[in-house]
Amino acid sequence: MIVTDIKRKRGRVNVFIDGEPVLELSAKLAAERGIRPGRTVTEEELAELADADARRRAMDAAVRLLSYGPRSVHELRDRLKRKSFEPEIIAATIDRLKELSYVDDEAFARSWAESRQSSRPRSARLLASELRLKGIAPQVANEATSAISDEEAAYEAASGRLRSLRGLQYKTFRERLGRFLSSRGFDYGVARETVDRCWEELGGGPDGTSID
């Protein structure tokens, strides 16, 4: 088979064989492999070129996604799947990214947990659950959240809500702050201790007197 024409468009080329378009490649790959009019190619070579091009496109897509922020292996695999890459291409791409340390679920889990706790503190249990939803293995998710103190995290979370709770009666204060802490995954005991701690720090009395 003979390459009869090459048409370029936005960094890619259409390769024509015997007057018919049969393959689209990156212009860079075509140049590297010497694909030009008049060159003879075999079916095996065309198949290998298509595979090499798919691998490059998958790697480019993955690196582009990672440039916006870290991803778990599961997230990256899902995004590449949505872009219609074949499973073996996706697997090879992720293996290569692991070799380059561009993806690492353990590092991702630690970083994500630290960032999450800094911006929106929650219980270790809820955070581990969120990590599992991102495809992180349960053991890795648990290890990434093992250093989190629910008592400290609950207090940090509650502190950001206290201004809006001033002036309330204890019952209302307890209900509102308790619901909020529950929504962040804290169990009843931790939530109750945190509510009482915050109430006392704001000057509320044990008899349920309101906060001035």
Phi and psi restraints in degrees (value plus and minus 20) as a CYANA .aco file:
   2 ILE   PHI    -140.4  -100.4
   2 ILE   PSI     115.1   155.1
   3 VAL   PHI     -92.2   -52.2
   3 VAL   PSI      98.8   138.8
   4 THR   PHI    -120.9   -80.9
   4 THR   PSI     -40.0     0.0
   5 ASP   PHI    -184.0  -144.0
   5 ASP   PSI     136.6   176.6
   6 ILE   PHI    -157.3  -117.3
   6 ILE   PSI     105.1   145.1
   7 LYS   PHI    -135.0   -95.0
   7 LYS   PSI     106.9   146.9
   8 ARG   PHI    -115.6   -75.6
   8 ARG   PSI     124.6   164.6
   9 LYS   PHI    -179.3  -139.3
   9 LYS   PSI      93.5   133.5
  10 ARG   PHI      30.8    70.8
  10 ARG   PSI      34.2    74.2
  11 GLY   PHI      59.3    99.3
  11 GLY   PSI     -16.5    23.5
  12 ARG   PHI    -148.1  -108.1
  12 ARG   PSI     145.8   185.8
  13 VAL   PHI    -154.2  -114.2
  13 VAL   PSI     125.4   165.4
  14 ASN   PHI    -117.1   -77.1
  14 ASN   PSI     106.3   146.3
  15 VAL   PHI    -118.5   -78.5
  15 VAL   PSI     104.2   144.2
  16 PHE   PHI    -122.3   -82.3
  16 PHE   PSI     111.2   151.2
  17 ILE   PHI    -135.6   -95.6
  17 ILE   PSI     102.1   142.1
  18 ASP   PHI      31.3    71.3
  18 ASP   PSI      21.1    61.1
  19 GLY   PHI      64.8   104.8
  19 GLY   PSI     -22.2    17.8
  20 GLU   PHI    -137.4   -97.4
  20 GLU   PSI     116.4   156.4
  21 PRO   PHI     -90.8   -50.8
  21 PRO   PSI     103.3   143.3
  22 VAL   PHI    -143.0  -103.0
  22 VAL   PSI     -34.6     5.4
  23 LEU   PHI    -177.9  -137.9
  23 LEU   PSI     120.7   160.7
  24 GLU   PHI    -135.3   -95.3
  24 GLU   PSI     111.3   151.3
  25 LEU   PHI    -154.1  -114.1
  25 LEU   PSI     143.1   183.1
  26 SER   PHI     -88.9   -48.9
  26 SER   PSI     124.7   164.7
  27 ALA   PHI     -80.7   -40.7
  27 ALA   PSI     -54.5   -14.5
  28 LYS   PHI     -85.6   -45.6
  28 LYS   PSI     -64.6   -24.6
  29 LEU   PHI     -84.9   -44.9
  29 LEU   PSI     -61.8   -21.8
  30 ALA   PHI     -79.8   -39.8
  30 ALA   PSI     -61.7   -21.7
  31 ALA   PHI     -87.1   -47.1
  31 ALA   PSI     -61.6   -21.6
  32 GLU   PHI     -82.1   -42.1
  32 GLU   PSI     -56.8   -16.8
  33 ARG   PHI    -112.5   -72.5
  33 ARG   PSI     -16.4    23.6
  34 GLY   PHI      48.0    88.0
  34 GLY   PSI      12.8    52.8
  35 ILE   PHI    -101.3   -61.3
  35 ILE   PSI      92.6   132.6
  36 ARG   PHI    -173.1  -133.1
  36 ARG   PSI     141.2   181.2
  37 PRO   PHI     -75.1   -35.1
  37 PRO   PSI     115.7   155.7
  38 GLY   PHI      76.1   116.1
  38 GLY   PSI     -33.2     6.8
  39 ARG   PHI     -99.9   -59.9
  39 ARG   PSI     119.9   159.9
  40 THR   PHI    -109.4   -69.4
  40 THR   PSI     115.3   155.3
  41 VAL   PHI    -153.8  -113.8
  41 VAL   PSI     134.6   174.6
  42 THR   PHI    -124.6   -84.6
  42 THR   PSI     146.4   186.4
  43 GLU   PHI     -82.8   -42.8
  43 GLU   PSI     -57.3   -17.3
  44 GLU   PHI     -84.0   -44.0
  44 GLU   PSI     -60.0   -20.0
  45 GLU   PHI     -87.5   -47.5
  45 GLU   PSI     -59.3   -19.3
  46 LEU   PHI     -83.3   -43.3
  46 LEU   PSI     -60.6   -20.6
  47 ALA   PHI     -85.0   -45.0
  47 ALA   PSI     -60.7   -20.7
  48 GLU   PHI     -87.0   -47.0
  48 GLU   PSI     -57.4   -17.4
  49 LEU   PHI     -84.5   -44.5
  49 LEU   PSI     -62.4   -22.4
  50 ALA   PHI     -82.4   -42.4
  50 ALA   PSI     -60.8   -20.8
  51 ASP   PHI     -86.2   -46.2
  51 ASP   PSI     -64.1   -24.1
  52 ALA   PHI     -83.1   -43.1
  52 ALA   PSI     -58.7   -18.7
  53 ASP   PHI     -86.9   -46.9
  53 ASP   PSI     -62.3   -22.3
  54 ALA   PHI     -82.2   -42.2
  54 ALA   PSI     -60.2   -20.2
  55 ARG   PHI     -84.2   -44.2
  55 ARG   PSI     -60.7   -20.7
  56 ARG   PHI     -87.0   -47.0
  56 ARG   PSI     -62.2   -22.2
  57 ARG   PHI     -84.5   -44.5
  57 ARG   PSI     -60.0   -20.0
  58 ALA   PHI     -85.3   -45.3
  58 ALA   PSI     -62.9   -22.9
  59 MET   PHI     -84.7   -44.7
  59 MET   PSI     -62.8   -22.8
  60 ASP   PHI     -81.3   -41.3
  60 ASP   PSI     -62.6   -22.6
  61 ALA   PHI     -84.8   -44.8
  61 ALA   PSI     -61.6   -21.6
  62 ALA   PHI     -85.5   -45.5
  62 ALA   PSI     -65.6   -25.6
  63 VAL   PHI     -83.9   -43.9
  63 VAL   PSI     -57.6   -17.6
  64 ARG   PHI     -83.6   -43.6
  64 ARG   PSI     -62.8   -22.8
  65 LEU   PHI     -83.5   -43.5
  65 LEU   PSI     -62.3   -22.3
  66 LEU   PHI     -88.3   -48.3
  66 LEU   PSI     -43.1    -3.1
  67 SER   PHI     -86.7   -46.7
  67 SER   PSI     -41.4    -1.4
  68 TYR   PHI    -106.2   -66.2
  68 TYR   PSI     -33.0     7.0
  69 GLY   PHI     132.2   172.2
  69 GLY   PSI     140.7   180.7
  70 PRO   PHI     -79.6   -39.6
  70 PRO   PSI     130.3   170.3
  71 ARG   PHI    -154.4  -114.4
  71 ARG   PSI     129.6   169.6
  72 SER   PHI     -98.0   -58.0
  72 SER   PSI     143.4   183.4
  73 VAL   PHI     -79.0   -39.0
  73 VAL   PSI     -61.9   -21.9
  74 HIS   PHI     -80.9   -40.9
  74 HIS   PSI     -65.8   -25.8
  75 GLU   PHI     -82.7   -42.7
  75 GLU   PSI     -64.1   -24.1
  76 LEU   PHI     -85.4   -45.4
  76 LEU   PSI     -63.2   -23.2
  77 ARG   PHI     -80.5   -40.5
  77 ARG   PSI     -61.6   -21.6
  78 ASP   PHI     -85.0   -45.0
  78 ASP   PSI     -62.1   -22.1
  79 ARG   PHI     -86.2   -46.2
  79 ARG   PSI     -59.6   -19.6
  80 LEU   PHI     -89.0   -49.0
  80 LEU   PSI     -55.4   -15.4
  81 LYS   PHI     -82.6   -42.6
  81 LYS   PSI     -60.5   -20.5
  82 ARG   PHI     -83.2   -43.2
  82 ARG   PSI     -45.7    -5.7
  83 LYS   PHI    -107.0   -67.0
  83 LYS   PSI     -11.2    28.8
  84 SER   PHI      52.2    92.2
  84 SER   PSI       3.7    43.7
  85 PHE   PHI     -96.1   -56.1
  85 PHE   PSI     126.9   166.9
  86 GLU   PHI     -89.2   -49.2
  86 GLU   PSI     129.9   169.9
  87 PRO   PHI     -73.4   -33.4
  87 PRO   PSI     -60.6   -20.6
  88 GLU   PHI     -89.4   -49.4
  88 GLU   PSI     -51.4   -11.4
  89 ILE   PHI     -89.0   -49.0
  89 ILE   PSI     -62.7   -22.7
  90 ILE   PHI     -82.1   -42.1
  90 ILE   PSI     -66.0   -26.0
  91 ALA   PHI     -80.8   -40.8
  91 ALA   PSI     -64.0   -24.0
  92 ALA   PHI     -85.3   -45.3
  92 ALA   PSI     -58.7   -18.7
  93 THR   PHI     -84.6   -44.6
  93 THR   PSI     -66.2   -26.2
  94 ILE   PHI     -86.2   -46.2
  94 ILE   PSI     -58.5   -18.5
  95 ASP   PHI     -79.8   -39.8
  95 ASP   PSI     -63.0   -23.0
  96 ARG   PHI     -86.8   -46.8
  96 ARG   PSI     -60.1   -20.1
  97 LEU   PHI     -84.9   -44.9
  97 LEU   PSI     -55.0   -15.0
  98 LYS   PHI     -85.6   -45.6
  98 LYS   PSI     -62.4   -22.4
  99 GLU   PHI     -79.0   -39.0
  99 GLU   PSI     -56.5   -16.5
 100 LEU   PHI    -105.3   -65.3
 100 LEU   PSI     -21.0    19.0
 101 SER   PHI      43.1    83.1
 101 SER   PSI       8.0    48.0
 102 TYR   PHI    -102.1   -62.1
 102 TYR   PSI     -46.3    -6.3
 103 VAL   PHI    -149.7  -109.7
 103 VAL   PSI     116.0   156.0
 104 ASP   PHI    -177.4  -137.4
 104 ASP   PSI      87.0   127.0
 105 ASP   PHI     -82.0   -42.0
 105 ASP   PSI     -55.1   -15.1
 106 GLU   PHI     -86.9   -46.9
 106 GLU   PSI     -66.1   -26.1
 107 ALA   PHI     -86.1   -46.1
 107 ALA   PSI     -59.6   -19.6
 108 PHE   PHI     -80.8   -40.8
 108 PHE   PSI     -66.4   -26.4
 109 ALA   PHI     -81.8   -41.8
 109 ALA   PSI     -63.8   -23.8
 110 ARG   PHI     -83.7   -43.7
 110 ARG   PSI     -66.3   -26.3
 111 SER   PHI     -84.4   -44.4
 111 SER   PSI     -63.6   -23.6
 112 TRP   PHI     -85.7   -45.7
 112 TRP   PSI     -60.9   -20.9
 113 ALA   PHI     -83.7   -43.7
 113 ALA   PSI     -63.6   -23.6
 114 GLU   PHI     -83.0   -43.0
 114 GLU   PSI     -63.6   -23.6
 115 SER   PHI     -85.3   -45.3
 115 SER   PSI     -62.4   -22.4
 116 ARG   PHI     -83.9   -43.9
 116 ARG   PSI     -63.8   -23.8
 117 GLN   PHI     -88.3   -48.3
 117 GLN   PSI     -49.7    -9.7
 118 SER   PHI     -91.1   -51.1
 118 SER   PSI     -57.2   -17.2
 119 SER   PHI    -115.5   -75.5
 119 SER   PSI     -58.8   -18.8
 120 ARG   PHI    -163.7  -123.7
 120 ARG   PSI      58.9    98.9
 121 PRO   PHI     -74.6   -34.6
 121 PRO   PSI     122.8   162.8
 122 ARG   PHI    -171.7  -131.7
 122 ARG   PSI     156.4   196.4
 123 SER   PHI     -91.2   -51.2
 123 SER   PSI     135.9   175.9
 124 ALA   PHI     -80.3   -40.3
 124 ALA   PSI     -57.8   -17.8
 125 ARG   PHI     -83.4   -43.4
 125 ARG   PSI     -65.8   -25.8
 126 LEU   PHI     -87.3   -47.3
 126 LEU   PSI     -59.9   -19.9
 127 LEU   PHI     -84.8   -44.8
 127 LEU   PSI     -61.1   -21.1
 128 ALA   PHI     -83.3   -43.3
 128 ALA   PSI     -57.7   -17.7
 129 SER   PHI     -84.0   -44.0
 129 SER   PSI     -61.2   -21.2
 130 GLU   PHI     -84.1   -44.1
 130 GLU   PSI     -59.3   -19.3
 131 LEU   PHI     -85.0   -45.0
 131 LEU   PSI     -58.8   -18.8
 132 ARG   PHI     -83.7   -43.7
 132 ARG   PSI     -54.2   -14.2
 133 LEU   PHI     -86.2   -46.2
 133 LEU   PSI     -42.6    -2.6
 134 LYS   PHI    -107.9   -67.9
 134 LYS   PSI     -12.2    27.8
 135 GLY   PHI      69.3   109.3
 135 GLY   PSI     -11.0    29.0
 136 ILE   PHI     -97.6   -57.6
 136 ILE   PSI     114.4   154.4
 137 ALA   PHI     -79.8   -39.8
 137 ALA   PSI     122.3   162.3
 138 PRO   PHI     -70.6   -30.6
 138 PRO   PSI     -64.5   -24.5
 139 GLN   PHI     -83.0   -43.0
 139 GLN   PSI     -61.5   -21.5
 140 VAL   PHI     -86.5   -46.5
 140 VAL   PSI     -61.8   -21.8
 141 ALA   PHI     -82.9   -42.9
 141 ALA   PSI     -61.9   -21.9
 142 ASN   PHI     -86.7   -46.7
 142 ASN   PSI     -58.8   -18.8
 143 GLU   PHI     -86.6   -46.6
 143 GLU   PSI     -58.0   -18.0
 144 ALA   PHI     -87.8   -47.8
 144 ALA   PSI     -44.1    -4.1
 145 THR   PHI    -129.2   -89.2
 145 THR   PSI     -16.0    24.0
 146 SER   PHI     -84.8   -44.8
 146 SER   PSI     -47.1    -7.1
 147 ALA   PHI    -105.9   -65.9
 147 ALA   PSI     -24.0    16.0
 148 ILE   PHI     -96.6   -56.6
 148 ILE   PSI     109.0   149.0
 149 SER   PHI    -114.1   -74.1
 149 SER   PSI      98.2   138.2
 150 ASP   PHI     -82.3   -42.3
 150 ASP   PSI     -55.7   -15.7
 151 GLU   PHI     -82.8   -42.8
 151 GLU   PSI     -66.1   -26.1
 152 GLU   PHI     -88.6   -48.6
 152 GLU   PSI     -61.9   -21.9
 153 ALA   PHI     -84.3   -44.3
 153 ALA   PSI     -59.6   -19.6
 154 ALA   PHI     -84.3   -44.3
 154 ALA   PSI     -61.2   -21.2
 155 TYR   PHI     -85.4   -45.4
 155 TYR   PSI     -62.2   -22.2
 156 GLU   PHI     -81.4   -41.4
 156 GLU   PSI     -64.2   -24.2
 157 ALA   PHI     -83.5   -43.5
 157 ALA   PSI     -63.3   -23.3
 158 ALA   PHI     -87.3   -47.3
 158 ALA   PSI     -55.0   -15.0
 159 SER   PHI     -77.6   -37.6
 159 SER   PSI     -53.8   -13.8
 160 GLY   PHI     -94.2   -54.2
 160 GLY   PSI     -28.0    12.0
 161 ARG   PHI    -126.9   -86.9
 161 ARG   PSI     -29.1    10.9
 162 LEU   PHI     -86.8   -46.8
 162 LEU   PSI     -55.1   -15.1
 163 ARG   PHI     -77.9   -37.9
 163 ARG   PSI     -59.9   -19.9
 164 SER   PHI     -96.5   -56.5
 164 SER   PSI     -28.3    11.7
 165 LEU   PHI    -125.2   -85.2
 165 LEU   PSI     -20.5    19.5
 166 ARG   PHI     -83.3   -43.3
 166 ARG   PSI     126.3   166.3
 167 GLY   PHI      65.7   105.7
 167 GLY   PSI     -21.3    18.7
 168 LEU   PHI    -107.7   -67.7
 168 LEU   PSI     134.4   174.4
 169 GLN   PHI     -90.1   -50.1
 169 GLN   PSI     135.5   175.5
 170 TYR   PHI     -75.8   -35.8
 170 TYR   PSI     -63.0   -23.0
 171 LYS   PHI     -79.1   -39.1
 171 LYS   PSI     -65.9   -25.9
 172 THR   PHI     -88.6   -48.6
 172 THR   PSI     -62.7   -22.7
 173 PHE   PHI     -76.7   -36.7
 173 PHE   PSI     -68.8   -28.8
 174 ARG   PHI     -81.9   -41.9
 174 ARG   PSI     -63.4   -23.4
 175 GLU   PHI     -86.3   -46.3
 175 GLU   PSI     -66.0   -26.0
 176 ARG   PHI     -88.1   -48.1
 176 ARG   PSI     -67.7   -27.7
 177 LEU   PHI     -89.6   -49.6
 177 LEU   PSI     -55.7   -15.7
 178 GLY   PHI     -82.8   -42.8
 178 GLY   PSI     -63.5   -23.5
 179 ARG   PHI     -82.5   -42.5
 179 ARG   PSI     -61.5   -21.5
 180 PHE   PHI     -81.4   -41.4
 180 PHE   PSI     -66.9   -26.9
 181 LEU   PHI     -86.4   -46.4
 181 LEU   PSI     -55.7   -15.7
 182 SER   PHI     -82.8   -42.8
 182 SER   PSI     -58.3   -18.3
 183 SER   PHI     -86.4   -46.4
 183 SER   PSI     -40.7    -0.7
 184 ARG   PHI    -113.0   -73.0
 184 ARG   PSI     -11.2    28.8
 185 GLY   PHI      70.0   110.0
 185 GLY   PSI     -13.7    26.3
 186 PHE   PHI    -102.5   -62.5
 186 PHE   PSI     120.7   160.7
 187 ASP   PHI     -95.0   -55.0
 187 ASP   PSI     151.8   191.8
 188 TYR   PHI     -79.8   -39.8
 188 TYR   PSI     -63.1   -23.1
 189 GLY   PHI     -81.9   -41.9
 189 GLY   PSI     -66.9   -26.9
 190 VAL   PHI     -85.4   -45.4
 190 VAL   PSI     -62.2   -22.2
 191 ALA   PHI     -82.8   -42.8
 191 ALA   PSI     -63.9   -23.9
 192 ARG   PHI     -84.5   -44.5
 192 ARG   PSI     -64.2   -24.2
 193 GLU   PHI     -81.8   -41.8
 193 GLU   PSI     -59.3   -19.3
 194 THR   PHI     -88.5   -48.5
 194 THR   PSI     -61.5   -21.5
 195 VAL   PHI     -79.3   -39.3
 195 VAL   PSI     -68.0   -28.0
 196 ASP   PHI     -84.2   -44.2
 196 ASP   PSI     -60.2   -20.2
 197 ARG   PHI     -81.9   -41.9
 197 ARG   PSI     -65.9   -25.9
 198 CYS   PHI     -87.1   -47.1
 198 CYS   PSI     -59.5   -19.5
 199 TRP   PHI     -79.6   -39.6
 199 TRP   PSI     -65.9   -25.9
 200 GLU   PHI     -85.8   -45.8
 200 GLU   PSI     -61.8   -21.8
 201 GLU   PHI     -84.9   -44.9
 201 GLU   PSI     -47.5    -7.5
 202 LEU   PHI    -107.1   -67.1
 202 LEU   PSI     -19.7    20.3
 203 GLY   PHI      77.2   117.2
 203 GLY   PSI     -12.7    27.3
 204 GLY   PHI     -94.2   -54.2
 204 GLY   PSI     125.8   165.8
 205 GLY   PHI    -112.9   -72.9
 205 GLY   PSI     138.1   178.1
 206 PRO   PHI     -84.6   -44.6
 206 PRO   PSI     -35.1     4.9
 207 ASP   PHI    -108.1   -68.1
 207 ASP   PSI     -15.1    24.9
 208 GLY   PHI      67.6   107.6
 208 GLY   PSI      -5.4    34.6
 209 THR   PHI     -86.1   -46.1
 209 THR   PSI     130.2   170.2
 210 SER   PHI     -95.3   -55.3
 210 SER   PSI     144.2   184.2
 211 ILE   PHI    -107.9   -67.9
 211 ILE   PSI     111.5   151.5
